Amino acid sequence: MQACTMDPITEPEIAAAIRAATLEVFSTMLGMEIVAGESQSGKTAASFESGVVALLGLAGDWAGSGNVSCEPPFACKLASQLLRAEYEAVNEDVLDAVSEVSNMIIGNVKNFLETKLGPMGLSTPTVIYGRNFETRSAGNRDWVSVPFTSGSDGMNVQISIAPNRGRRRLTRAVHGGLPS
Amino acid sequence: MDVLIVDDSAAIRKILHRALKQANVTLGEVYEAGDGFEALASLKKNKVDLILSDINMPNMDGLEMLGRIKSDLALKDVPVIMVSTEGSQTKVIEAVQLGAAGYVRKPFTPDQIKDKLAGLF
């Protein structure tokens, strides 16, 4: 995130919210221990060579997206814990489990973001399963990324948000004064 | 007790069903719906004693569904507990004003569902 002295939120605050939301979801719903690593930021979201990514949109006076990504073994482990069943390969149930865990994590990060940035809407998750892809945000704001590990498996939770210029232009047009 | 669980996630519907079994209630039929439209269609055919519903769902969200249930003479007395990631006071107040009997934030433990039911039944 390009630093701006007027920013109502900082990268460390976003990273802390990601950490808190993720640890709460894993301990409450999955009963699974997970360790947070050092947060990072960058233009391209951190990703795995192959795996599962759940994407959610955020919209309000600030807009952007959040995603949760992991490799197939972690996705299966997560689904097995959540659904109390054994999954050894990614299938519909595993994708649904990743989708819902992501919804809870990003949803709870959103609840924190709203205390600083105002009301925000959250989209329903889109889950992608594949190989060799990377995720990039439009605009000039970076992803704030926090890695997590459980045993030898890992997961990334990431948020990218920026002021919603389109909404501000629309507000100015509606209340008088066309954008320059 | 016959229950309708409304959530677009099959995983959450399964978890809520499990939480209901762990609560000290005599469980009868448990119906499921993936959004507000499906829920209202289910309620036309099936009489229930309790509804557990998410808020953010496609097609018709939980708050719109709640409003329609509470303005239906045949359904308005069925308690509806919202189960959602939405944690803002504004959303909780909106749900209560529409007639929600309770609100549980995701993530939740089975005990939180059990405690909400104990308060109602």
Chai-1 contact restraints between the chains, C-beta under 6 A:
chainA,res_idxA,chainB,res_idxB,connection_type,confidence,min_distance_angstrom,max_distance_angstrom,comment,restraint_id
A,V25,B,P107,contact,1.0,0.0,6.0,A-B,restraint_1
A,T28,B,P107,contact,1.0,0.0,6.0,A-B,restraint_2
A,T28,B,T109,contact,1.0,0.0,6.0,A-B,restraint_3
A,M29,B,P107,contact,1.0,0.0,6.0,A-B,restraint_4
A,D96,B,A10,contact,1.0,0.0,6.0,A-B,restraint_5
A,D96,B,A11,contact,1.0,0.0,6.0,A-B,restraint_6
A,A97,B,A11,contact,1.0,0.0,6.0,A-B,restraint_7
A,E100,B,S9,contact,1.0,0.0,6.0,A-B,restraint_8
A,E100,B,A11,contact,1.0,0.0,6.0,A-B,restraint_9
A,E100,B,I12,contact,1.0,0.0,6.0,A-B,restraint_10
A,M104,B,T85,contact,1.0,0.0,6.0,A-B,restraint_11
A,M104,B,K106,contact,1.0,0.0,6.0,A-B,restraint_12
A,M104,B,P107,contact,1.0,0.0,6.0,A-B,restraint_13
A,G107,B,T85,contact,1.0,0.0,6.0,A-B,restraint_14
A,N111,B,G87,contact,1.0,0.0,6.0,A-B,restraint_15
A,E114,B,S88,contact,1.0,0.0,6.0,A-B,restraint_16
A,T124,B,P58,contact,1.0,0.0,6.0,A-B,restraint_17
